[in-house]
Amino acid sequence: MNNKIKIGITHGDINGVGYEIILKLLEDNRILELCTPVIYGSAKIANYYRKGMEMPQLPLNQISDASEAKDDANNIINVVGEDVRVEPGQSTEEGGRAAFAALSAAVDDLTAGRIDALVTAPINKHNIQSPEFHFPGHTEYLESRAGEGAHSLMVLFNDRLRVALVTTHLPIAEIAHAITTERIVEKLGIFSRSLEQDFSCTHPRIAVLALNPHAGDGGVIGTEEAEIIIPAIEQARAAGINCYGPYAADGFFGAEQYRHFDGVLAMYHDQGLAPFKTIAMESGVNFTAGLPFVRTSPDHGTGYDIAGKGEASEESIRQAVYAAIDIVRSRRNYAEAHRNPLRRQYFDKGKDNVVLDLTKE
C-alpha cells in the first residue's frame, strides 16, 4: 500500500514570486522522497519562469486529475489557459483570476480527499476579489469551504515559536469591538486542540497577550484586560485549557517569555506577526488550524518588488511543505491513538458491581 503523502501546491499570483519559490523547492529531488507534489497552475508559466531564472530543465508530469499523480514525479494540473499573460511585478486582474482558479481547483481536491494537504503560494488580496472570492485572505476562504460550523485559526510558527490570532485581517479601528470574551475562549479552544493533535503537545501551555499597552495599566490605558480578556482566561481554565496572562506584548517578546509556552495567542494581526516575522526570519510557516483538512503557506507575500529576478528564497515554502507533511502524520497518529478508547466503567457505591470485559462487544 502506498503511504506517500500527496501535497497540493497552488501557484498563487502568477506575477509574484510563487513560481520562483515553487521551482526552486522542486529542484531539490529530496522532496520526492517525502511526498508527492501536485502543482495547480500552468506548465507554460512554470517554464517561462524557469527560463527567466536560467534553471536547468525541471520535468513536470502534466496530469488532468490528482488521482493520476506519479509518486516519483513533480506533477502539475493546468488550471489556466495557454493565453494567460504574465507580467512579473504587476498586480493584474488576470493574475487574480489565475490565482483563484488554482485555489478553487486545489480546494475541491482537498475537500474530496484527492490530496492530503494543501500548500498555497502567496496571493494578492486585492486582485483576487470576485463574486466567488470575497474574503480578506486564504484563511477566511478555507473556513467557508470547510462547511457549516467550521471555525479556523491563523497560526504562524517555526521551531521556536507558535503565534495564533484572535482577529486576523481587520482594520485597526475595528479590532477593539471584535475582541470579546466568547471569541477569545473559542480561539483558545481551537488553539489548544491544534497544539495537541497537530503539533503533538501534551497539555499545551498557552500565553495570552493583552490588547492595550502595559496590559491596560490597571485600567488607566484601557479596560479590555479586566472586562474581557481575564474573564476569557478564567473560563478557558475552567474548561481545562492551560492558559496564562494577559501579558503586555512588548515585554513578553522582548524578554523572550514565549520560550516558556507551547503557543501564544495574540489579539490582532500585527501584534503577533510583527515580532514573529522578526524572530522567524525565512523559516516561518502560516497554518490554518481548526479545519478538517491541512493547509500551510509561506509567511511572506507576493514579493512584486523582486518578482522575475530569481532572488526570492524558497526556504519558507520548503518549511511549509515539511510542516504540512508533519501535521498530516501527527493528525493520523492522534486519530489512531484516540480511535477506540476504553469505555468508562461506572460503579455505584454500596452495590454489587460487575467488572466489564472491555475486549468484547
C-alpha positions in Angstrom: 0.0 0.0 0.0 1.3 3.5 -0.9 1.6 5.7 2.1 3.3 8.7 0.5 1.6 11.9 1.4 0.2 13.9 -1.6 0.7 17.6 -1.3 -1.2 20.1 -3.5 0.7 23.4 -4.2 -1.2 26.4 -5.7 0.8 28.8 -7.8 -0.6 31.9 -6.2 -0.3 35.3 -8.0 1.3 34.5 -11.3 3.1 37.9 -11.3 4.6 37.4 -7.9 7.3 35.1 -6.6 5.1 32.0 -6.5 6.6 30.1 -9.4 10.2 31.1 -8.5 9.9 29.6 -5.0 8.0 26.5 -6.2 10.6 25.7 -8.9 13.5 26.3 -6.5 11.7 24.0 -4.0 11.2 21.2 -6.5 14.7 21.5 -7.9 15.8 19.6 -4.8 14.9 16.0 -5.6 14.7 15.1 -1.9 11.2 16.5 -1.8 10.1 13.5 -3.9 11.4 11.2 -1.1 9.0 12.8 1.4 5.8 13.5 -0.6 4.1 13.5 -4.0 3.8 17.2 -5.2 0.8 18.2 -7.3 1.0 21.8 -8.6 -2.2 23.6 -9.5 -1.1 26.1 -12.2 0.3 26.2 -15.7 3.2 24.2 -17.2 3.7 27.1 -19.7 4.0 29.7 -17.0 6.3 27.5 -15.0 8.6 27.1 -18.0 8.5 30.9 -18.5 9.9 31.5 -15.0 12.3 28.6 -15.2 13.9 30.1 -18.3 14.0 33.5 -16.7 16.0 32.1 -13.8 18.2 30.1 -16.2 17.4 27.0 -14.3 18.1 23.6 -15.8 15.1 21.7 -17.2 12.7 20.5 -14.5 10.5 17.7 -15.7 6.8 18.3 -14.9 4.3 15.4 -15.3 1.2 17.1 -16.7 -2.0 15.4 -15.5 -5.7 16.2 -15.6 -6.6 14.8 -12.2 -4.9 14.4 -8.9 -5.6 10.7 -9.0 -3.1 10.4 -11.9 -0.2 11.8 -9.9 3.0 9.8 -10.0 4.9 9.3 -6.8 8.3 9.8 -8.3 7.5 12.9 -10.3 6.6 16.6 -9.9 3.0 16.7 -11.1 1.1 19.7 -12.5 -2.5 20.2 -13.3 -3.1 23.0 -15.8 -5.9 25.2 -14.4 -5.5 28.3 -16.6 -5.5 28.7 -20.4 -2.4 28.9 -22.7 -3.1 32.6 -23.4 -2.7 34.0 -19.9 -0.4 37.0 -19.8 2.4 37.1 -17.3 3.6 40.5 -16.1 6.1 40.0 -13.3 5.9 42.5 -10.5 2.5 43.8 -11.6 -0.9 43.4 -10.0 -3.4 42.5 -12.7 -7.0 41.2 -12.9 -5.8 38.3 -15.0 -3.3 37.4 -12.3 -6.1 37.4 -9.7 -8.3 35.2 -11.8 -5.4 32.7 -12.3 -4.7 32.6 -8.6 -8.4 31.9 -7.8 -8.6 29.2 -10.5 -5.7 27.3 -8.9 -7.0 27.8 -5.3 -10.5 26.7 -6.2 -9.4 23.5 -8.0 -7.0 22.6 -5.3 -9.6 23.1 -2.5 -12.0 21.0 -4.5 -9.5 18.1 -4.4 -8.6 18.8 -0.8 -12.1 18.6 0.5 -12.8 15.5 -1.6 -9.7 13.7 -0.2 -7.8 13.5 -3.5 -4.8 15.3 -1.9 -3.7 15.0 1.7 -2.7 18.6 2.3 -2.5 22.0 0.6 0.4 24.5 0.4 -0.6 27.8 -1.0 1.8 30.3 -2.7 1.0 34.0 -1.9 -2.0 35.7 -3.5 -2.8 39.4 -3.9 -5.8 40.0 -1.6 -7.0 42.8 -3.9 -6.9 41.5 -7.4 -8.3 38.1 -6.4 -11.5 39.6 -5.3 -14.6 38.5 -7.3 -18.1 37.2 -6.8 -16.6 33.8 -6.0 -13.8 35.2 -3.7 -14.9 38.0 -1.4 -12.7 37.3 1.6 -9.8 39.1 3.3 -7.5 36.1 2.6 -6.9 32.4 2.3 -7.9 31.6 5.9 -11.4 33.0 5.7 -12.0 31.4 2.2 -10.9 28.0 3.5 -13.2 28.3 6.5 -16.1 29.0 4.2 -15.2 25.8 2.1 -15.0 23.6 5.2 -18.7 23.6 5.8 -21.2 24.8 8.4 -19.8 25.2 11.9 -16.1 25.2 10.9 -14.1 27.8 12.7 -10.5 28.4 11.7 -7.5 29.9 13.5 -4.5 31.5 11.8 -1.3 30.2 13.3 2.2 31.2 12.3 5.1 29.0 13.6 8.6 27.9 13.3 10.8 25.7 15.5 10.9 28.4 18.2 7.5 30.0 18.4 3.8 29.4 17.6 1.6 32.5 17.4 -2.2 32.4 16.9 -4.5 35.3 16.3 -7.9 36.2 17.8 -8.6 38.6 14.9 -6.9 38.4 11.5 -7.3 40.8 8.6 -9.2 43.7 10.3 -8.7 47.4 10.2 -7.2 48.7 13.4 -10.3 50.8 14.1 -12.4 47.6 14.3 -10.2 45.5 16.5 -11.4 46.5 19.9 -15.0 45.9 19.0 -14.1 42.4 17.7 -12.3 41.3 20.9 -14.9 39.5 23.0 -14.7 37.1 25.8 -16.6 34.5 23.8 -14.3 34.9 20.8 -11.1 34.6 22.9 -12.5 31.4 24.6 -13.3 29.9 21.2 -9.8 30.7 19.8 -8.2 29.2 22.9 -10.1 26.0 22.5 -9.1 25.7 18.8 -5.5 26.5 19.6 -5.3 24.0 22.4 -6.8 21.2 20.3 -4.5 22.1 17.4 -1.4 22.1 19.7 -2.3 18.6 20.8 -3.4 16.9 17.5 -1.3 18.9 15.0 1.9 19.6 17.0 1.8 16.6 19.4 2.0 18.9 22.5 0.7 17.2 25.7 -1.2 19.5 28.0 -0.1 22.6 26.0 0.6 25.9 27.8 -0.7 29.0 26.1 0.2 32.6 26.8 -2.5 35.2 26.2 -1.4 38.7 25.2 -3.1 41.9 26.4 -4.8 44.3 24.0 -3.6 47.5 25.4 -0.1 48.8 26.2 1.2 47.7 29.7 -1.8 45.3 29.8 -4.0 48.3 30.5 -2.1 49.6 33.5 -4.9 48.8 35.9 -7.5 50.5 33.7 -5.5 53.7 33.1 -4.8 52.7 29.4 -7.9 50.6 28.8 -10.3 48.2 30.5 -10.4 45.3 28.0 -8.0 43.3 30.0 -10.1 43.4 33.2 -13.5 43.2 31.5 -12.9 40.8 28.6 -9.5 39.1 28.5 -9.2 38.0 32.1 -12.7 36.5 32.2 -11.9 34.6 29.0 -8.8 33.2 30.5 -10.7 32.1 33.6 -13.5 30.5 31.5 -10.9 28.6 29.4 -9.1 27.4 32.5 -12.4 26.1 33.9 -12.7 24.1 30.7 -9.3 22.5 31.2 -7.2 24.7 29.0 -3.8 25.7 30.3 -3.6 29.4 29.5 -2.0 32.3 31.3 -1.9 36.1 31.1 -2.7 38.7 29.9 0.9 39.7 29.1 2.0 43.1 27.7 3.2 42.2 24.2 6.4 44.3 24.2 7.8 42.9 27.4 6.7 39.4 26.6 8.6 39.2 23.3 11.4 41.4 24.5 12.2 39.1 27.4 11.7 36.0 25.2 8.9 34.8 27.6 7.5 32.8 24.7 10.2 30.2 25.3 8.2 29.0 28.3 5.0 28.3 26.3 3.8 26.0 23.6 1.8 28.8 21.9 1.0 32.5 22.1 -2.5 33.9 21.4 -2.2 37.5 20.1 -5.2 39.8 19.9 -4.6 41.2 16.4 -2.5 40.7 13.3 0.5 42.9 13.7 0.7 42.4 17.5 1.6 38.8 16.9 3.1 38.7 13.4 5.5 41.7 13.6 7.5 40.1 16.3 7.1 36.6 14.9 8.5 37.6 11.5 11.4 39.3 13.2 12.2 36.2 15.1 11.4 33.6 12.4 13.3 35.3 9.5 12.7 33.0 6.5 11.6 29.9 8.4 8.1 30.9 9.3 5.0 28.9 8.2 1.4 30.0 8.1 -1.0 27.2 9.2 -4.8 27.3 9.1 -5.8 25.4 12.3 -9.2 24.2 13.3 -10.4 22.8 10.0 -10.8 19.2 8.9 -8.0 19.5 6.3 -4.4 20.7 6.4 -3.3 23.9 4.8 0.0 25.7 5.2 1.8 28.5 3.3 5.0 30.6 3.4 4.7 33.5 5.8 5.5 36.2 3.1 3.6 37.9 0.4 3.7 38.1 -3.4 7.1 39.9 -3.5 6.3 42.0 -6.5 9.4 44.1 -6.0 11.7 41.1 -6.7 9.4 39.0 -8.9 11.0 37.7 -12.0 14.6 38.4 -10.8 15.3 35.0 -9.3 16.0 36.5 -5.9 13.2 35.0 -3.8 14.1 32.5 -1.2 12.3 29.1 -1.2 13.1 28.4 2.4 9.6 29.4 3.8 7.7 27.3 1.2 10.1 24.4 1.9 9.3 24.7 5.6 5.5 24.9 4.7 5.8 21.6 2.8 7.7 19.9 5.6 5.1 21.3 8.1 2.2 20.0 6.0 3.7 16.5 6.0 4.4 16.6 9.7 0.9 17.8 10.6 -0.8 15.2 8.4 1.3 12.5 10.1 0.6 14.0 13.6 -3.2 14.0 12.9 -3.1 10.4 11.7 -1.2 9.4 14.8 -3.6 11.3 17.1 -6.6 9.8 15.4 -5.2 6.3 15.8 -4.3 6.8 19.5 -7.9 8.0 20.2 -9.7 5.7 17.7 -11.0 3.2 20.3 -10.7 4.5 23.9 -11.8 2.2 26.6 -15.4 2.6 27.6 -15.7 4.1 31.1 -16.9 1.8 33.9 -19.3 3.2 36.5 -19.5 1.7 40.0 -22.3 2.5 42.4 -21.1 2.8 46.0 -22.7 0.1 48.2 -23.9 -2.1 45.4 -22.7 -5.3 43.8 -20.8 -4.4 40.7 -19.9 -6.5 37.7 -16.5 -5.8 36.1 -17.0 -5.5 32.3 -14.8 -7.4 29.9 -13.9 -4.5 27.6 -12.4 -6.8 24.9 -15.9 -7.9 24.0 -18.8 -6.0 22.5 
